[in-house]
Amino acid sequence: MSERIDLSLASRRTSMLLANAFGGVALFLASLGIYGVLAYLVAQRTREIGIRVALGSSRAGILRLVLQEGFKLVAMGFVLGIVGAALLQKGVASQIYGVRPYDPVVLAGVMALLAGIALVACAVPARRAMGVDPVVVLRYE
């Protein structure tokens, strides 16, 4: 009997594993995208950051500057994601059994997870920006 149950659930398990794998890949690509954009922004603003440091800006101020840039992008992504979820929720709910059309707990959980990943993705460019030596930056400009 248990073999028949396992056999009948095999396709659902496979579908679930594929959905989880695609979700993991999407999460990885999102964090890689956030990192890439922030690293590019920090590289483009190296001279400005060097001038700020030369004028007395603290490391915390530089960190705040980079994190604000990152979280502006994340906030725009959240807004677009919520709008996209609202537009697609009924179609997805009709295709998957047991999924409610609007689940605020899941939405909040995903947003919290993405915010945490975004914070980690922002850490490397922020750390690089805090280590900018104004003398070196201004010498080459």
C-alpha atoms as an extended CHARMM CRD file, in Angstrom:
* protein
*
       141  EXT
         1         1  MET       CA              0.0000000000        0.0000000000        0.0000000000  PROA      1               0.0000000000
         2         2  SER       CA              2.7570000000        2.4380000000        0.9020000000  PROA      2               0.0000000000
         3         3  GLU       CA              4.4540000000        1.7310000000       -2.4380000000  PROA      3               0.0000000000
         4         4  ARG       CA              1.3060000000        2.7560000000       -4.2910000000  PROA      4               0.0000000000
         5         5  ILE       CA              1.0660000000        5.9510000000       -2.2780000000  PROA      5               0.0000000000
         6         6  ASP       CA              4.7420000000        6.7260000000       -2.9200000000  PROA      6               0.0000000000
         7         7  LEU       CA              4.2710000000        6.0290000000       -6.6210000000  PROA      7               0.0000000000
         8         8  SER       CA              1.2200000000        8.2810000000       -6.8280000000  PROA      8               0.0000000000
         9         9  LEU       CA              3.0440000000       11.1150000000       -5.0650000000  PROA      9               0.0000000000
        10        10  ALA       CA              6.2780000000       10.7970000000       -7.0580000000  PROA      10              0.0000000000
        11        11  SER       CA              5.2440000000       13.2890000000       -9.7420000000  PROA      11              0.0000000000
        12        12  ARG       CA              4.1880000000       15.8400000000       -7.1310000000  PROA      12              0.0000000000
        13        13  ARG       CA              7.4870000000       15.4370000000       -5.3000000000  PROA      13              0.0000000000
        14        14  THR       CA              9.3740000000       15.9180000000       -8.5410000000  PROA      14              0.0000000000
        15        15  SER       CA              7.3490000000       19.0310000000       -9.3300000000  PROA      15              0.0000000000
        16        16  MET       CA              7.9820000000       20.3660000000       -5.8370000000  PROA      16              0.0000000000
        17        17  LEU       CA             11.7190000000       19.7210000000       -6.1160000000  PROA      17              0.0000000000
        18        18  LEU       CA             11.8540000000       21.4510000000       -9.5030000000  PROA      18              0.0000000000
        19        19  ALA       CA              9.9170000000       24.4390000000       -8.1700000000  PROA      19              0.0000000000
        20        20  ASN       CA             12.2680000000       24.6690000000       -5.1870000000  PROA      20              0.0000000000
        21        21  ALA       CA             15.3100000000       24.4130000000       -7.4530000000  PROA      21              0.0000000000
        22        22  PHE       CA             14.0180000000       27.1670000000       -9.7400000000  PROA      22              0.0000000000
        23        23  GLY       CA             13.1920000000       29.3010000000       -6.7090000000  PROA      23              0.0000000000
        24        24  GLY       CA             16.7210000000       28.8330000000       -5.3840000000  PROA      24              0.0000000000
        25        25  VAL       CA             18.2200000000       29.7660000000       -8.7440000000  PROA      25              0.0000000000
        26        26  ALA       CA             15.9790000000       32.8540000000       -8.9060000000  PROA      26              0.0000000000
        27        27  LEU       CA             17.0450000000       33.8550000000       -5.3960000000  PROA      27              0.0000000000
        28        28  PHE       CA             20.7110000000       33.4150000000       -6.3100000000  PROA      28              0.0000000000
        29        29  LEU       CA             20.3080000000       35.4640000000       -9.4910000000  PROA      29              0.0000000000
        30        30  ALA       CA             18.4770000000       38.2170000000       -7.5940000000  PROA      30              0.0000000000
        31        31  SER       CA             21.2500000000       38.4770000000       -5.0120000000  PROA      31              0.0000000000
        32        32  LEU       CA             23.9080000000       38.3720000000       -7.7350000000  PROA      32              0.0000000000
        33        33  GLY       CA             22.0930000000       41.1570000000       -9.5880000000  PROA      33              0.0000000000
        34        34  ILE       CA             21.8810000000       43.3350000000       -6.4850000000  PROA      34              0.0000000000
        35        35  TYR       CA             25.5760000000       42.7800000000       -5.8220000000  PROA      35              0.0000000000
        36        36  GLY       CA             26.5180000000       43.5430000000       -9.4210000000  PROA      36              0.0000000000
        37        37  VAL       CA             24.5470000000       46.7600000000       -9.6080000000  PROA      37              0.0000000000
        38        38  LEU       CA             25.8630000000       47.9910000000       -6.2660000000  PROA      38              0.0000000000
        39        39  ALA       CA             29.4460000000       47.0890000000       -7.1130000000  PROA      39              0.0000000000
        40        40  TYR       CA             29.0760000000       49.0480000000      -10.3500000000  PROA      40              0.0000000000
        41        41  LEU       CA             27.5230000000       52.0410000000       -8.5500000000  PROA      41              0.0000000000
        42        42  VAL       CA             30.3090000000       52.0710000000       -5.9670000000  PROA      42              0.0000000000
        43        43  ALA       CA             32.9450000000       51.8490000000       -8.7090000000  PROA      43              0.0000000000
        44        44  GLN       CA             31.3160000000       54.7660000000      -10.5550000000  PROA      44              0.0000000000
        45        45  ARG       CA             31.1360000000       56.8500000000       -7.3830000000  PROA      45              0.0000000000
        46        46  THR       CA             34.6410000000       56.0990000000       -6.1010000000  PROA      46              0.0000000000
        47        47  ARG       CA             35.7880000000       59.6770000000       -6.6980000000  PROA      47              0.0000000000
        48        48  GLU       CA             32.7450000000       61.0890000000       -4.8890000000  PROA      48              0.0000000000
        49        49  ILE       CA             33.2720000000       58.6970000000       -1.9860000000  PROA      49              0.0000000000
        50        50  GLY       CA             36.9510000000       59.6850000000       -1.8460000000  PROA      50              0.0000000000
        51        51  ILE       CA             36.0080000000       63.3670000000       -1.7020000000  PROA      51              0.0000000000
        52        52  ARG       CA             33.4790000000       62.6550000000        1.0500000000  PROA      52              0.0000000000
        53        53  VAL       CA             36.1270000000       60.8210000000        3.0690000000  PROA      53              0.0000000000
        54        54  ALA       CA             38.6360000000       63.6500000000        2.4750000000  PROA      54              0.0000000000
        55        55  LEU       CA             36.0710000000       66.1620000000        3.7330000000  PROA      55              0.0000000000
        56        56  GLY       CA             35.5560000000       64.1740000000        6.9220000000  PROA      56              0.0000000000
        57        57  SER       CA             32.7110000000       61.7890000000        6.2450000000  PROA      57              0.0000000000
        58        58  SER       CA             32.7300000000       58.8920000000        8.6600000000  PROA      58              0.0000000000
        59        59  ARG       CA             32.8580000000       55.2250000000        7.7320000000  PROA      59              0.0000000000
        60        60  ALA       CA             29.3030000000       54.9210000000        9.0300000000  PROA      60              0.0000000000
        61        61  GLY       CA             28.2130000000       57.7140000000        6.6970000000  PROA      61              0.0000000000
        62        62  ILE       CA             29.7730000000       55.9580000000        3.7090000000  PROA      62              0.0000000000
        63        63  LEU       CA             28.1600000000       52.6820000000        4.7700000000  PROA      63              0.0000000000
        64        64  ARG       CA             24.7950000000       54.4170000000        5.0690000000  PROA      64              0.0000000000
        65        65  LEU       CA             25.2210000000       55.9630000000        1.6100000000  PROA      65              0.0000000000
        66        66  VAL       CA             25.8750000000       52.6100000000       -0.0700000000  PROA      66              0.0000000000
        67        67  LEU       CA             23.1610000000       50.7640000000        1.8560000000  PROA      67              0.0000000000
        68        68  GLN       CA             20.6030000000       53.4560000000        0.9950000000  PROA      68              0.0000000000
        69        69  GLU       CA             21.4170000000       53.0170000000       -2.6890000000  PROA      69              0.0000000000
        70        70  GLY       CA             21.0050000000       49.2650000000       -2.3740000000  PROA      70              0.0000000000
        71        71  PHE       CA             17.7710000000       49.3760000000       -0.4810000000  PROA      71              0.0000000000
        72        72  LYS       CA             16.2560000000       51.8930000000       -2.8900000000  PROA      72              0.0000000000
        73        73  LEU       CA             16.7080000000       49.2620000000       -5.5820000000  PROA      73              0.0000000000
        74        74  VAL       CA             15.3050000000       46.5520000000       -3.3190000000  PROA      74              0.0000000000
        75        75  ALA       CA             12.2770000000       48.7020000000       -2.4420000000  PROA      75              0.0000000000
        76        76  MET       CA             11.5510000000       49.2320000000       -6.1380000000  PROA      76              0.0000000000
        77        77  GLY       CA             11.8320000000       45.4790000000       -6.6410000000  PROA      77              0.0000000000
        78        78  PHE       CA              9.4230000000       44.8690000000       -3.7640000000  PROA      78              0.0000000000
        79        79  VAL       CA              6.8560000000       47.2300000000       -5.2670000000  PROA      79              0.0000000000
        80        80  LEU       CA              7.1650000000       45.6190000000       -8.6930000000  PROA      80              0.0000000000
        81        81  GLY       CA              7.0180000000       42.1530000000       -7.1250000000  PROA      81              0.0000000000
        82        82  ILE       CA              3.8670000000       42.9420000000       -5.1580000000  PROA      82              0.0000000000
        83        83  VAL       CA              2.1930000000       44.3550000000       -8.2650000000  PROA      83              0.0000000000
        84        84  GLY       CA              3.2610000000       41.2990000000      -10.2720000000  PROA      84              0.0000000000
        85        85  ALA       CA              2.0290000000       38.9450000000       -7.5590000000  PROA      85              0.0000000000
        86        86  ALA       CA             -1.3100000000       40.7450000000       -7.4380000000  PROA      86              0.0000000000
        87        87  LEU       CA             -1.6900000000       40.4040000000      -11.2000000000  PROA      87              0.0000000000
        88        88  LEU       CA             -0.7020000000       36.7280000000      -11.3120000000  PROA      88              0.0000000000
        89        89  GLN       CA             -2.2120000000       35.4180000000       -8.0830000000  PROA      89              0.0000000000
        90        90  LYS       CA             -5.5240000000       34.1550000000       -9.4360000000  PROA      90              0.0000000000
        91        91  GLY       CA             -3.9020000000       32.3500000000      -12.3530000000  PROA      91              0.0000000000
        92        92  VAL       CA             -1.3890000000       30.6170000000      -10.1140000000  PROA      92              0.0000000000
        93        93  ALA       CA             -4.0050000000       29.7400000000       -7.5090000000  PROA      93              0.0000000000
        94        94  SER       CA             -6.1400000000       28.0050000000      -10.1340000000  PROA      94              0.0000000000
        95        95  GLN       CA             -3.1750000000       25.8610000000      -11.2370000000  PROA      95              0.0000000000
        96        96  ILE       CA             -1.8820000000       24.7540000000       -7.8330000000  PROA      96              0.0000000000
        97        97  TYR       CA             -4.1210000000       23.0010000000       -5.3450000000  PROA      97              0.0000000000
        98        98  GLY       CA             -4.2090000000       24.4250000000       -1.8400000000  PROA      98              0.0000000000
        99        99  VAL       CA             -2.6810000000       27.7960000000       -2.6790000000  PROA      99              0.0000000000
       100       100  ARG       CA             -4.6880000000       30.7740000000       -1.5470000000  PROA      100             0.0000000000
       101       101  PRO       CA             -4.9290000000       33.6670000000       -4.0060000000  PROA      101             0.0000000000
       102       102  TYR       CA             -3.3630000000       36.0900000000       -1.5320000000  PROA      102             0.0000000000
       103       103  ASP       CA             -1.2170000000       34.9400000000        1.3530000000  PROA      103             0.0000000000
       104       104  PRO       CA              0.2810000000       37.8860000000        3.2640000000  PROA      104             0.0000000000
       105       105  VAL       CA              2.3600000000       35.6070000000        5.5120000000  PROA      105             0.0000000000
       106       106  VAL       CA              4.1520000000       34.0750000000        2.5300000000  PROA      106             0.0000000000
       107       107  LEU       CA              4.5840000000       37.4890000000        0.9250000000  PROA      107             0.0000000000
       108       108  ALA       CA              6.0540000000       38.9460000000        4.1320000000  PROA      108             0.0000000000
       109       109  GLY       CA              8.3340000000       35.9300000000        4.5400000000  PROA      109             0.0000000000
       110       110  VAL       CA              9.6600000000       36.2460000000        1.0010000000  PROA      110             0.0000000000
       111       111  MET       CA             10.2090000000       39.9770000000        1.4580000000  PROA      111             0.0000000000
       112       112  ALA       CA             12.0880000000       39.4000000000        4.7290000000  PROA      112             0.0000000000
       113       113  LEU       CA             14.2490000000       36.7320000000        3.1060000000  PROA      113             0.0000000000
       114       114  LEU       CA             15.0490000000       38.9640000000        0.1340000000  PROA      114             0.0000000000
       115       115  ALA       CA             15.8080000000       41.9120000000        2.4300000000  PROA      115             0.0000000000
       116       116  GLY       CA             18.2900000000       39.7520000000        4.3400000000  PROA      116             0.0000000000
       117       117  ILE       CA             19.9100000000       38.5570000000        1.1360000000  PROA      117             0.0000000000
       118       118  ALA       CA             20.0320000000       42.1360000000       -0.1460000000  PROA      118             0.0000000000
       119       119  LEU       CA             21.7940000000       43.2160000000        3.0440000000  PROA      119             0.0000000000
       120       120  VAL       CA             24.4310000000       40.5320000000        2.5320000000  PROA      120             0.0000000000
       121       121  ALA       CA             24.7460000000       41.4430000000       -1.1690000000  PROA      121             0.0000000000
       122       122  CYS       CA             25.2340000000       45.1100000000       -0.1950000000  PROA      122             0.0000000000
       123       123  ALA       CA             27.9100000000       44.2900000000        2.3770000000  PROA      123             0.0000000000
       124       124  VAL       CA             30.7860000000       43.6710000000       -0.0580000000  PROA      124             0.0000000000
       125       125  PRO       CA             30.4310000000       46.9070000000       -2.0700000000  PROA      125             0.0000000000
       126       126  ALA       CA             29.7920000000       48.8340000000        1.1580000000  PROA      126             0.0000000000
       127       127  ARG       CA             32.9340000000       47.4320000000        2.7140000000  PROA      127             0.0000000000
       128       128  ARG       CA             34.9090000000       48.3060000000       -0.4080000000  PROA      128             0.0000000000
       129       129  ALA       CA             33.5140000000       51.8510000000       -0.3160000000  PROA      129             0.0000000000
       130       130  MET       CA             34.4670000000       52.2740000000        3.3440000000  PROA      130             0.0000000000
       131       131  GLY       CA             38.0580000000       51.3730000000        2.5150000000  PROA      131             0.0000000000
       132       132  VAL       CA             38.4950000000       54.0800000000       -0.1280000000  PROA      132             0.0000000000
       133       133  ASP       CA             41.7330000000       56.0040000000        0.3720000000  PROA      133             0.0000000000
       134       134  PRO       CA             41.0220000000       59.6140000000       -0.6470000000  PROA      134             0.0000000000
       135       135  VAL       CA             44.6540000000       60.3640000000       -1.4820000000  PROA      135             0.0000000000
       136       136  VAL       CA             44.8680000000       57.4980000000       -3.9710000000  PROA      136             0.0000000000
       137       137  VAL       CA             41.4800000000       58.2410000000       -5.5310000000  PROA      137             0.0000000000
       138       138  LEU       CA             42.1150000000       61.9560000000       -5.9500000000  PROA      138             0.0000000000
       139       139  ARG       CA             45.6420000000       61.4130000000       -7.2740000000  PROA      139             0.0000000000
       140       140  TYR       CA             44.3820000000       59.3820000000      -10.2420000000  PROA      140             0.0000000000
       141       141  GLU       CA             41.5300000000       61.7270000000      -11.1360000000  PROA      141             0.0000000000
